[in-house]
Amino acid sequence: MQGLLSFEQAPPISAPLRFFMTAPVFAILAGLLLLWSGPDLFASRWTPAALALTHLITAGFMLQAMLGAMMQLLPVMAGANMKRPLLVASVVHATITPGALLLVAAFLTYQPWLFGLSMAFLGGGVSVFVSAAAHALHGVESPSPTIRSLKLALLGLVGTVGLGLLLAASLGWSIGLPLVQLANIHMSWGFVAWGCAMLAAVGAVAVPMFQLTPDYPRWFGRGFAFAALGVVFLWTLADLAGWAVLSTLLAVAVVLTAATFAVLTLNIQRQSKRPKLDVVQLYWRVAMFSALAACVLWLAAQGIPLLADWSGWPLLFGVLILFGGFMSVIVGMLYKISPFLVWLHLQNLGRGRVVAPNMKKVLAEAQMERQMYAHFTAFALLLLAVFWPVWFVYPAGLALIVANGWLLRNLFSAVGVYRAHLIKIDAAAPAQTGRA
């Protein structure tokens, strides 16, 4: 897998880092929202605060981190070089950041003009990114499954954002669309067609490389992203057409597709050559178990009337898939991508004059480990808050703030190492020139 990578084509480090540094801020805001809203947030998945919390994580934390990762991975993994990547990164970051904040404010106030502004910013920013990525990918041959998977993940992003804009328009101007049905479709596109397809594309390279595991099976690399996008698309058509039996069967297929990714990843991780699990492996493992638990919960709710009648099961599902699943795996990715970026760029800039610091010195394992425990504590408290919100919502909010404040501190630490080493490189440059 490493033979696929073209490290010399990496964009400037500030292009992806701005997204990575912004992602934890949205999670901190999610913790503050929990403290502000209190137990009422957990009354239903449809409360304004619950919708706002969901989109602080999806349109905020997840979108920032995943677009930042794609800024880096498209040229490195696919040889797809964006024209003027710094300009693209600046425009996209400057639009999706206020767009997510406006969307959260819209859910909390239900002001139509806020929904309209959030649509303009988020839709515009994602459109710029997708256009730049599609232009970069145009004409790039797809000899590897990873490249094809990235292309399909982009289609999943387009579908997710398109449905989100439609929902925002309906909420803002009372268009009269079937909101619950569209919300469920939007969620499936975001979690499976975009989220799982993207993570599978990245994981196919990152998991074997960084976690010293065997490669994913060939059938997975060749077919998973296509299956994820295809089954979500078919289910969307069946559900909108009102074909109840076919819609139910395809909905089960969507969930089983996500579960397949989780089970396969856990099995591959079990074969790691590392003698001891590190922070990144633990983050991935918890994420996959959480995603699998969410899938089992959804399937159980379809067949057990008592569970289906409990209003809290969608909230439990959301905590498992968002905080335990996507947030955990994304933080794990950040803890590999960020030090690697610092090492890579310093190695290129040093040109043999100044040796780049080891990745373990860019971001200390002990700091990552402490932050990981804070994250898992926040996740556990959020699970308990679903059942006993009066007792656990405030500790969960505080823990979420601490965990993501710590994550932000760790990322700043990596940037500090980069800047300090740049000074050494600049100091060595005149001496090298004088010797010449």
KAKA-V846220 format. One record per residue. N is the residue number from 1. SS is DSSP state (2 for helix, 1 for strand, 0 for the rest). PSI is psi as a letter, one per 30 degrees, with the letter a starting at -180 (999 if undefined). BURIAL is I if it has 24 or more other ideal C-beta (glycine too) atoms within 12 Angstrom, else O. Layout:
BEGIN
n=N ss=SS psi=PSI burial=BURIAL
n=N ss=SS psi=PSI burial=BURIAL
END
This chain:
BEGIN
n=1 ss=0 psi=e burial=I
n=2 ss=2 psi=f burial=O
n=3 ss=2 psi=f burial=O
n=4 ss=2 psi=f burial=I
n=5 ss=0 psi=k burial=I
n=6 ss=0 psi=i burial=O
n=7 ss=2 psi=f burial=O
n=8 ss=2 psi=f burial=O
n=9 ss=2 psi=g burial=I
n=10 ss=0 psi=k burial=I
n=11 ss=0 psi=l burial=I
n=12 ss=0 psi=k burial=I
n=13 ss=2 psi=f burial=I
n=14 ss=2 psi=f burial=I
n=15 ss=2 psi=e burial=I
n=16 ss=2 psi=e burial=I
n=17 ss=2 psi=e burial=I
n=18 ss=2 psi=e burial=I
n=19 ss=2 psi=e burial=I
n=20 ss=2 psi=e burial=I
n=21 ss=2 psi=f burial=I
n=22 ss=2 psi=e burial=I
n=23 ss=2 psi=e burial=I
n=24 ss=2 psi=f burial=I
n=25 ss=2 psi=e burial=I
n=26 ss=2 psi=e burial=I
n=27 ss=2 psi=e burial=I
n=28 ss=2 psi=e burial=I
n=29 ss=2 psi=e burial=I
n=30 ss=2 psi=e burial=I
n=31 ss=2 psi=e burial=I
n=32 ss=2 psi=e burial=I
n=33 ss=2 psi=e burial=I
n=34 ss=2 psi=e burial=I
n=35 ss=2 psi=e burial=I
n=36 ss=2 psi=e burial=O
n=37 ss=2 psi=e burial=I
n=38 ss=2 psi=a burial=O
n=39 ss=2 psi=f burial=I
n=40 ss=2 psi=f burial=O
n=41 ss=2 psi=e burial=I
n=42 ss=2 psi=g burial=I
n=43 ss=2 psi=e burial=O
n=44 ss=0 psi=l burial=O
n=45 ss=0 psi=f burial=I
n=46 ss=0 psi=g burial=O
n=47 ss=0 psi=k burial=I
n=48 ss=2 psi=e burial=I
n=49 ss=2 psi=e burial=I
n=50 ss=2 psi=e burial=I
n=51 ss=2 psi=e burial=I
n=52 ss=2 psi=e burial=I
n=53 ss=2 psi=e burial=I
n=54 ss=2 psi=e burial=I
n=55 ss=2 psi=f burial=I
n=56 ss=2 psi=e burial=I
n=57 ss=2 psi=e burial=I
n=58 ss=2 psi=e burial=I
n=59 ss=2 psi=f burial=I
n=60 ss=2 psi=d burial=I
n=61 ss=2 psi=e burial=I
n=62 ss=2 psi=e burial=I
n=63 ss=2 psi=e burial=I
n=64 ss=2 psi=e burial=I
n=65 ss=2 psi=e burial=I
n=66 ss=2 psi=e burial=I
n=67 ss=2 psi=e burial=I
n=68 ss=2 psi=e burial=I
n=69 ss=2 psi=e burial=I
n=70 ss=2 psi=e burial=I
n=71 ss=2 psi=e burial=I
n=72 ss=2 psi=e burial=I
n=73 ss=2 psi=f burial=I
n=74 ss=2 psi=e burial=I
n=75 ss=2 psi=e burial=I
n=76 ss=2 psi=e burial=I
n=77 ss=2 psi=f burial=I
n=78 ss=2 psi=f burial=I
n=79 ss=0 psi=g burial=I
n=80 ss=0 psi=j burial=I
n=81 ss=0 psi=j burial=I
n=82 ss=0 psi=k burial=I
n=83 ss=0 psi=k burial=O
n=84 ss=0 psi=i burial=O
n=85 ss=2 psi=e burial=I
n=86 ss=2 psi=e burial=O
n=87 ss=2 psi=e burial=O
n=88 ss=2 psi=e burial=I
n=89 ss=2 psi=e burial=I
n=90 ss=2 psi=e burial=I
n=91 ss=2 psi=e burial=I
n=92 ss=2 psi=e burial=I
n=93 ss=2 psi=e burial=I
n=94 ss=2 psi=f burial=O
n=95 ss=2 psi=e burial=I
n=96 ss=2 psi=f burial=I
n=97 ss=2 psi=e burial=I
n=98 ss=2 psi=f burial=I
n=99 ss=2 psi=e burial=I
n=100 ss=2 psi=e burial=I
n=101 ss=2 psi=e burial=I
n=102 ss=2 psi=e burial=I
n=103 ss=2 psi=e burial=I
n=104 ss=2 psi=e burial=I
n=105 ss=2 psi=e burial=I
n=106 ss=2 psi=e burial=I
n=107 ss=2 psi=e burial=I
n=108 ss=2 psi=f burial=I
n=109 ss=2 psi=f burial=O
n=110 ss=0 psi=h burial=O
n=111 ss=0 psi=k burial=O
n=112 ss=2 psi=e burial=O
n=113 ss=2 psi=f burial=O
n=114 ss=2 psi=e burial=I
n=115 ss=2 psi=e burial=I
n=116 ss=2 psi=e burial=O
n=117 ss=2 psi=e burial=I
n=118 ss=2 psi=e burial=I
n=119 ss=2 psi=e burial=I
n=120 ss=2 psi=e burial=I
n=121 ss=2 psi=e burial=I
n=122 ss=2 psi=e burial=I
n=123 ss=2 psi=e burial=I
n=124 ss=2 psi=e burial=I
n=125 ss=2 psi=e burial=I
n=126 ss=2 psi=e burial=I
n=127 ss=2 psi=e burial=I
n=128 ss=2 psi=e burial=I
n=129 ss=2 psi=e burial=I
n=130 ss=2 psi=e burial=I
n=131 ss=2 psi=e burial=O
n=132 ss=2 psi=e burial=I
n=133 ss=2 psi=e burial=I
n=134 ss=2 psi=e burial=I
n=135 ss=2 psi=e burial=O
n=136 ss=2 psi=e burial=I
n=137 ss=2 psi=f burial=I
n=138 ss=0 psi=k burial=O
n=139 ss=0 psi=f burial=O
n=140 ss=0 psi=k burial=I
n=141 ss=0 psi=l burial=O
n=142 ss=0 psi=i burial=I
n=143 ss=0 psi=f burial=O
n=144 ss=0 psi=k burial=I
n=145 ss=2 psi=e burial=I
n=146 ss=2 psi=e burial=I
n=147 ss=2 psi=e burial=I
n=148 ss=2 psi=e burial=I
n=149 ss=2 psi=e burial=I
n=150 ss=2 psi=e burial=I
n=151 ss=2 psi=e burial=I
n=152 ss=2 psi=e burial=I
n=153 ss=2 psi=e burial=I
n=154 ss=2 psi=e burial=I
n=155 ss=2 psi=e burial=I
n=156 ss=2 psi=e burial=I
n=157 ss=2 psi=e burial=I
n=158 ss=2 psi=e burial=I
n=159 ss=2 psi=e burial=I
n=160 ss=2 psi=e burial=I
n=161 ss=2 psi=e burial=I
n=162 ss=2 psi=e burial=I
n=163 ss=2 psi=e burial=I
n=164 ss=2 psi=e burial=I
n=165 ss=2 psi=e burial=I
n=166 ss=2 psi=e burial=I
n=167 ss=2 psi=e burial=I
n=168 ss=2 psi=e burial=I
n=169 ss=2 psi=e burial=I
n=170 ss=2 psi=e burial=I
n=171 ss=2 psi=e burial=I
n=172 ss=2 psi=e burial=I
n=173 ss=2 psi=g burial=O
n=174 ss=0 psi=h burial=O
n=175 ss=0 psi=f burial=O
n=176 ss=0 psi=g burial=O
n=177 ss=0 psi=l burial=O
n=178 ss=0 psi=j burial=O
n=179 ss=2 psi=e burial=O
n=180 ss=2 psi=e burial=O
n=181 ss=2 psi=e burial=I
n=182 ss=2 psi=e burial=I
n=183 ss=2 psi=e burial=I
n=184 ss=2 psi=e burial=I
n=185 ss=2 psi=e burial=I
n=186 ss=2 psi=e burial=I
n=187 ss=2 psi=e burial=I
n=188 ss=2 psi=e burial=I
n=189 ss=2 psi=e burial=I
n=190 ss=2 psi=e burial=I
n=191 ss=2 psi=e burial=I
n=192 ss=2 psi=e burial=I
n=193 ss=2 psi=e burial=I
n=194 ss=2 psi=e burial=I
n=195 ss=2 psi=e burial=I
n=196 ss=2 psi=e burial=I
n=197 ss=2 psi=e burial=I
n=198 ss=2 psi=e burial=I
n=199 ss=2 psi=e burial=I
n=200 ss=2 psi=e burial=I
n=201 ss=2 psi=e burial=I
n=202 ss=2 psi=e burial=I
n=203 ss=2 psi=e burial=I
n=204 ss=2 psi=f burial=I
n=205 ss=2 psi=e burial=I
n=206 ss=2 psi=e burial=I
n=207 ss=2 psi=e burial=I
n=208 ss=2 psi=e burial=I
n=209 ss=2 psi=e burial=I
n=210 ss=2 psi=f burial=I
n=211 ss=2 psi=g burial=I
n=212 ss=0 psi=h burial=O
n=213 ss=0 psi=l burial=I
n=214 ss=0 psi=l burial=O
n=215 ss=0 psi=l burial=I
n=216 ss=0 psi=l burial=I
n=217 ss=0 psi=l burial=O
n=218 ss=2 psi=e burial=O
n=219 ss=2 psi=e burial=O
n=220 ss=2 psi=e burial=I
n=221 ss=2 psi=e burial=I
n=222 ss=2 psi=e burial=O
n=223 ss=2 psi=f burial=I
n=224 ss=2 psi=e burial=I
n=225 ss=2 psi=e burial=I
n=226 ss=2 psi=e burial=I
n=227 ss=2 psi=e burial=I
n=228 ss=2 psi=e burial=I
n=229 ss=2 psi=e burial=I
n=230 ss=2 psi=e burial=I
n=231 ss=2 psi=e burial=I
n=232 ss=2 psi=e burial=I
n=233 ss=2 psi=e burial=I
n=234 ss=2 psi=e burial=I
n=235 ss=2 psi=e burial=I
n=236 ss=2 psi=e burial=I
n=237 ss=2 psi=e burial=O
n=238 ss=2 psi=e burial=I
n=239 ss=2 psi=e burial=I
n=240 ss=2 psi=e burial=O
n=241 ss=2 psi=f burial=O
n=242 ss=0 psi=g burial=O
n=243 ss=0 psi=j burial=O
n=244 ss=2 psi=e burial=O
n=245 ss=2 psi=e burial=O
n=246 ss=2 psi=e burial=O
n=247 ss=2 psi=e burial=I
n=248 ss=2 psi=e burial=O
n=249 ss=2 psi=e burial=O
n=250 ss=2 psi=e burial=I
n=251 ss=2 psi=e burial=I
n=252 ss=2 psi=e burial=I
n=253 ss=2 psi=e burial=I
n=254 ss=2 psi=e burial=I
n=255 ss=2 psi=e burial=I
n=256 ss=2 psi=f burial=I
n=257 ss=2 psi=e burial=I
n=258 ss=2 psi=e burial=I
n=259 ss=2 psi=e burial=I
n=260 ss=2 psi=e burial=I
n=261 ss=2 psi=e burial=I
n=262 ss=2 psi=e burial=I
n=263 ss=2 psi=e burial=O
n=264 ss=2 psi=e burial=I
n=265 ss=2 psi=e burial=I
n=266 ss=2 psi=e burial=I
n=267 ss=2 psi=e burial=O
n=268 ss=2 psi=e burial=I
n=269 ss=2 psi=e burial=I
n=270 ss=2 psi=f burial=O
n=271 ss=0 psi=g burial=O
n=272 ss=0 psi=k burial=I
n=273 ss=0 psi=f burial=O
n=274 ss=0 psi=k burial=O
n=275 ss=0 psi=f burial=O
n=276 ss=0 psi=k burial=O
n=277 ss=0 psi=k burial=O
n=278 ss=0 psi=a burial=I
n=279 ss=2 psi=e burial=I
n=280 ss=2 psi=e burial=I
n=281 ss=2 psi=e burial=I
n=282 ss=2 psi=e burial=I
n=283 ss=2 psi=e burial=I
n=284 ss=2 psi=e burial=I
n=285 ss=2 psi=e burial=I
n=286 ss=2 psi=e burial=I
n=287 ss=2 psi=e burial=I
n=288 ss=2 psi=e burial=I
n=289 ss=2 psi=e burial=I
n=290 ss=2 psi=e burial=I
n=291 ss=2 psi=e burial=I
n=292 ss=2 psi=e burial=I
n=293 ss=2 psi=e burial=I
n=294 ss=2 psi=e burial=I
n=295 ss=2 psi=e burial=I
n=296 ss=2 psi=e burial=I
n=297 ss=2 psi=e burial=I
n=298 ss=2 psi=e burial=I
n=299 ss=2 psi=e burial=I
n=300 ss=2 psi=e burial=O
n=301 ss=2 psi=f burial=I
n=302 ss=2 psi=f burial=O
n=303 ss=2 psi=f burial=O
n=304 ss=0 psi=j burial=O
n=305 ss=2 psi=e burial=O
n=306 ss=2 psi=e burial=O
n=307 ss=2 psi=e burial=O
n=308 ss=2 psi=e burial=O
n=309 ss=0 psi=f burial=O
n=310 ss=0 psi=k burial=O
n=311 ss=0 psi=f burial=O
n=312 ss=0 psi=f burial=I
n=313 ss=2 psi=e burial=I
n=314 ss=2 psi=e burial=I
n=315 ss=2 psi=e burial=I
n=316 ss=2 psi=e burial=I
n=317 ss=2 psi=e burial=I
n=318 ss=2 psi=e burial=I
n=319 ss=2 psi=e burial=I
n=320 ss=2 psi=e burial=I
n=321 ss=2 psi=e burial=I
n=322 ss=2 psi=e burial=I
n=323 ss=2 psi=e burial=I
n=324 ss=2 psi=e burial=I
n=325 ss=2 psi=d burial=I
n=326 ss=2 psi=e burial=I
n=327 ss=2 psi=e burial=I
n=328 ss=2 psi=e burial=I
n=329 ss=2 psi=e burial=I
n=330 ss=2 psi=e burial=I
n=331 ss=2 psi=e burial=I
n=332 ss=2 psi=e burial=I
n=333 ss=2 psi=e burial=I
n=334 ss=2 psi=e burial=I
n=335 ss=2 psi=f burial=I
n=336 ss=2 psi=e burial=I
n=337 ss=2 psi=e burial=I
n=338 ss=2 psi=e burial=I
n=339 ss=2 psi=e burial=I
n=340 ss=2 psi=e burial=I
n=341 ss=2 psi=e burial=I
n=342 ss=2 psi=e burial=I
n=343 ss=2 psi=e burial=I
n=344 ss=2 psi=e burial=I
n=345 ss=2 psi=e burial=I
n=346 ss=2 psi=e burial=I
n=347 ss=2 psi=e burial=I
n=348 ss=2 psi=e burial=I
n=349 ss=2 psi=e burial=I
n=350 ss=2 psi=e burial=I
n=351 ss=0 psi=h burial=O
n=352 ss=0 psi=f burial=O
n=353 ss=0 psi=e burial=O
n=354 ss=0 psi=k burial=O
n=355 ss=0 psi=k burial=O
n=356 ss=0 psi=k burial=I
n=357 ss=0 psi=k burial=I
n=358 ss=0 psi=k burial=O
n=359 ss=2 psi=e burial=I
n=360 ss=2 psi=f burial=O
n=361 ss=2 psi=f burial=O
n=362 ss=2 psi=e burial=I
n=363 ss=0 psi=j burial=I
n=364 ss=0 psi=k burial=O
n=365 ss=2 psi=e burial=I
n=366 ss=2 psi=e burial=O
n=367 ss=2 psi=e burial=I
n=368 ss=2 psi=e burial=I
n=369 ss=2 psi=e burial=I
n=370 ss=2 psi=e burial=O
n=371 ss=2 psi=e burial=I
n=372 ss=2 psi=e burial=I
n=373 ss=2 psi=e burial=O
n=374 ss=2 psi=e burial=I
n=375 ss=2 psi=e burial=I
n=376 ss=2 psi=e burial=I
n=377 ss=2 psi=e burial=I
n=378 ss=2 psi=e burial=I
n=379 ss=2 psi=e burial=I
n=380 ss=2 psi=e burial=I
n=381 ss=2 psi=e burial=I
n=382 ss=2 psi=e burial=I
n=383 ss=2 psi=e burial=I
n=384 ss=2 psi=e burial=I
n=385 ss=2 psi=f burial=I
n=386 ss=2 psi=e burial=I
n=387 ss=2 psi=e burial=O
n=388 ss=0 psi=i burial=O
n=389 ss=2 psi=e burial=I
n=390 ss=2 psi=e burial=O
n=391 ss=2 psi=e burial=O
n=392 ss=2 psi=f burial=I
n=393 ss=2 psi=e burial=I
n=394 ss=2 psi=e burial=I
n=395 ss=2 psi=e burial=I
n=396 ss=2 psi=e burial=I
n=397 ss=2 psi=e burial=I
n=398 ss=2 psi=e burial=I
n=399 ss=2 psi=e burial=I
n=400 ss=2 psi=e burial=I
n=401 ss=2 psi=e burial=I
n=402 ss=2 psi=e burial=I
n=403 ss=2 psi=e burial=I
n=404 ss=2 psi=f burial=I
n=405 ss=2 psi=e burial=I
n=406 ss=2 psi=e burial=I
n=407 ss=2 psi=e burial=I
n=408 ss=2 psi=e burial=I
n=409 ss=2 psi=e burial=I
n=410 ss=2 psi=e burial=I
n=411 ss=2 psi=e burial=I
n=412 ss=2 psi=e burial=O
n=413 ss=2 psi=e burial=I
n=414 ss=2 psi=e burial=I
n=415 ss=2 psi=e burial=I
n=416 ss=2 psi=e burial=O
n=417 ss=2 psi=e burial=I
n=418 ss=2 psi=e burial=I
n=419 ss=2 psi=e burial=O
n=420 ss=2 psi=e burial=O
n=421 ss=2 psi=f burial=I
n=422 ss=2 psi=e burial=I
n=423 ss=2 psi=e burial=O
n=424 ss=2 psi=e burial=O
n=425 ss=2 psi=e burial=I
n=426 ss=2 psi=e burial=O
n=427 ss=2 psi=e burial=O
n=428 ss=2 psi=f burial=O
n=429 ss=2 psi=e burial=O
n=430 ss=2 psi=e burial=O
n=431 ss=2 psi=e burial=O
n=432 ss=2 psi=e burial=O
n=433 ss=2 psi=e burial=O
n=434 ss=2 psi=e burial=O
n=435 ss=2 psi=f burial=O
n=436 ss=0 psi=999 burial=O
END
